[in-house]
Amino acid sequence: MLLTLNAACAAPWLTSAPKGRTRPLTILDLPVFAKEHLGLAGLSLPTNLLAGFDKQKIEHLRERADKAGCAVLLIYEPEPQAFADPTLADAAIDRMKRVVQAAHVLGCNAAAVKVKAADSPAELDAAAKRIRMVSEPAEKMDISLLISPHTGLTSTPERVTDLIKKVGGFRVGTFPDFQAAAASKDPTAYLRRITPYASSVCASTVAFKEGTPPVHTAYDLNLMVQAVLSVGYDAALTIDYRGTGDSTLGVAQTRDALLAALKLDEVGPTDEELADLEAELGEDDEEDQET
């Protein structure tokens, strides 16, 4: 499993020096800082951090990221796009085509977007038709278009998968989010339903209490990790600390908590599970003797 950084966490570091630095970072500094100071192996980048970047500067960022061994894997549009609104759909299509192009220049394998639409059959059809106008050119560039959770049409896993199937194609997927899953009725079922379509999962966190490892207090981080592992997911977990206080500490606590949660899957069966297994084997032996 690859642990990466959502660069949205880095916004405070661009105006004041993060721990371990004597001056604020620039966007171009992020790959080295994420790799060397946080031990993370990639970046997810919100488009607002690229404001004012031309193609040459985007290429420079890609070179810096590749050299640091911390590539930009995903670019995402934080503002929901109104694909289902006939008066705003053209702007949404144009915006996401430009995001996909930036993803291509950066060497990303995916671009993500939130869909602003009501949960109705008509808006589902309209949104799917317009999203297809973005996903088809993205697919030709080997870029996956990922649907991020949002209110309305994509507020439930069932509707997210309905939208993906309606759009069609081989490179339309999901960008699941732990905080969105925690707000659902059944977080485990939520993640198990949409993670099979994911090429990146947002491991969002809110608050921790100190410990070894740190304990996430807003919802069960171990439960979230085990849910995505249970469906065979083994790609990127994007750390996105959304809490208050020192964001560098929040990212580090998230990293340590995720590493501990991932190790749980490597520990093997518990004593209780071993006892159940031995009991089952004992029953099988008795049946063999009877036959």
N, C-alpha and C positions, 0 to 999 in steps of 0.2 A: 504494500500500500504506500502510495506517494503522499507525503504531507506537503502542502503548498500554502502560500499566503494570499489572502484576498487583500489587494493593495489598498482597499478602502480603509483598512485598519491603520494604514501608514499616513493618513491625512494629517494627524497632529505632528508627525515627524518632519513634515515639510515646512513647518513654521517654527518649531522649536526642536532642539537636539534631543534625540532619543537616548536612552541609557546606553552607554558605550561609545557615544559620539560627542565631539566638542562643538559641532555645528549642525544646523538642520540638514536634512537630506534633500536631494532633488530626485525626480522620477528616475533619472539615469543611475542614481546610487542604489535604488531599491534592490535590484537583483543581488548585488554583492552583500548588502546588509542582511537580506533574508537568508542567504546561504551561509555567510560566515558568522553572523551574530545570533541567528535564530535556528540554524541547522535545517532550513526548509529548502525544498528542491524545485520550486516552481512558483509562478505567480498567476493570479487571476486579477484582471485589471478592469476597473470601471471606466467607461469612456470619458467621464468628466475629468479624469486625471490626464487625458490626452488633449485637453483644450489648448488650441494654439499650435499643436504639432503638425508639421507638414510631413510629406512622405520621407524626406531625408532624415528628419529627426526620429520618426518611427523606426526607420531602418537602423539608426544609431542605437536606439534602445534595444532592438533585437540583437545587435552585435554585442552590446554590453551584457545582456542576459545570457546569450550563448557562451560567451567567454567566462562568465561566472559559474556556469553550470546550473543556472536557475532560470530556465526559459519561461516566457509568457505562454501559458497553455490555453488560457481562456480570456476572452474579452467580453464584457457584458454591458448592456445598456440599462442603467438604473431607473430611467423614467419609463413607466408603462406606455406601450404603444397602442393606439386606438385602431387596430386593423379592421374592426367591425363597423366603424363609423364612416359612412360614405364621404363625409366632408373632411375627414382627417386621415383616411386610409392611405392616400397617395403620399402624404408626408411621412407616415409610418414606414411605408415600403422604401421610400428613398433613404430615410434615416438608417434603416437596418441594412440596406445594401451598402451604405458607406461604412457601417460598422463591420460588416463581413469583409469588405475590402481591406480595412485596417487590420483585421484579424489575419488576413492572408499575408500582408506585408510583415506583420509581427512574427509570422510562423506559427500562429495558434492552430490548434486542431478543432476549436469550437468557439462559437459566439452565442451568447444567451440574451433572452429578451423576456420581459413580462408583457402579457397580453391584457389590454384594457377592453373588456367586453362583458356584457350581461350574460347570465347563464340561461340562454334560450336557444332553441334549434336554429332560428334564423341567424343569430349572431355567431353561433358555432360555424355554420356554413360560410358566412361572410368572412370571418376571421381566417378560416382554413384556406379559403381561396386566395386571400391576399398574402398570407404567410408563405404559401407555395411559391409566390412570385419572388420571395427572398430565398427560400430553401433550395430551389432548383439551381440558381447560379452558385449558391454556397457549396452545393454538392459537387459541382464541376471543379471547384477549387479545393476539394477534399476537406471542407470545413463542415462540421455538424452544427445545426441550428438547434439550440436547447431552449425549452420553455421553462421559465422560472415560475415559482408559485406566486399567485396574486389573487385578490378578491374577485368575486364574480365568476366568470366562465371557468377559470382554472383553480377554483378554491378547493376542489375535491380531487383525489387521485383518479376517480372514475372519469371525470370530465377532462382531465389532462390527457389521459390515454385516448379518450374519444377524439380529442382535437388532433393528437399525433397521428392516429389512424386516418383521420379525415384528410390531413395534409398529405400523408403518404411520403414515399421516398425512403431511402436507406439511411439518411443522415439527419433525421429529425428526432430529437430526444428530449430528455428532461435535465433540469439542474435542481435536484431536491435540496431542501433546506431544513436543517434540524429544528430551528425555531418554528418554522411553519408546521412541521410535523408535530411538534409538541403542542401546538394549538388545536390540533385535530382531535376527534373523539378517541381514536386509537392510533397513537404515533407509530407503533410497530407495523401495523397493517398498512398505514399510509406509506411508509418507506418501502416496505416489501412490494407494494403495488407499482410504484413509479421508479424505483432504483434500477430495475432491469433495463430501463430505457436510458439510463444516465451514463455520461462519459466523465462527469465530475459531480461531486456532492459537496454542498456548502455546509461545513461543520461549524455552524454559528453557535456562539456562546454568549452568556450574559453576565454571570457572576460566579465567583469561586470563594470557597473558604480554604485557608491554607492547610496543607497536608502533604503527605508523600504517598501517592500522587495527590495533586490538588483535587478538591471535590466540587463539581459543578452543582450549584444550589437551585438553579431555576428549573431544571429538568434532568432526567437521568441520562447522562452522556453515554454510559456503558450500554444502556438499552438501545440508543440510537445506532451506535457502532455495530452492535451485534445484529441489529435488524438489517443493515446494509450488507454485512458479511454473509448473512443467512441466504441471500439470493445470489451469492457468488461474485459480488462486486469487489474488484481489486484495483481500481484506478485511483484517481486523485481525491483526497479529502482536503478541501480548501478551508483553512482556518480563517474565521471571520469573527473576531471579538467585538461585540457590540455594547459592552458594558461601560461603566464610568471608570474614572481613575486612570492609572498608568496603562496605556494601551500596549506598551512593550511587555509589561508584566502579564497583562491579560492574554496576549498571544502566546507567551512562554508557558503560562498555566494551561492554556488550551492544548498546546503541543504535548505537554507532559501527561495530561489527562487522556488524550487520544492514544498516545503510545502505550499507556497502561491498559486502556480498554482493548487495544489491538492484541496485547499480550495475553489477555484473558482467553482469547480464541486459540492460543497456542498451548495453554496449560493442560488441556485434556479433561477427561471426565472427573467429576467430583466423587467423594467417597460414597455419597448416596447413589449416584449413577452407577458406580462400580458394583455396589451391593445389589442393585436391581439387575445389572447384567449377570452377576454370578447366580442370582436366583433363577433367571431365565435359563442359563446354561444348565443349572441343576435339574430344572424341570425337563429339559431336553434329554438329559442323561437317563432320567427315570423312564421316559417314554421309550428310549432305545432299549433299555433292559426288559421292558414289558413286551416289546416286539421280538 
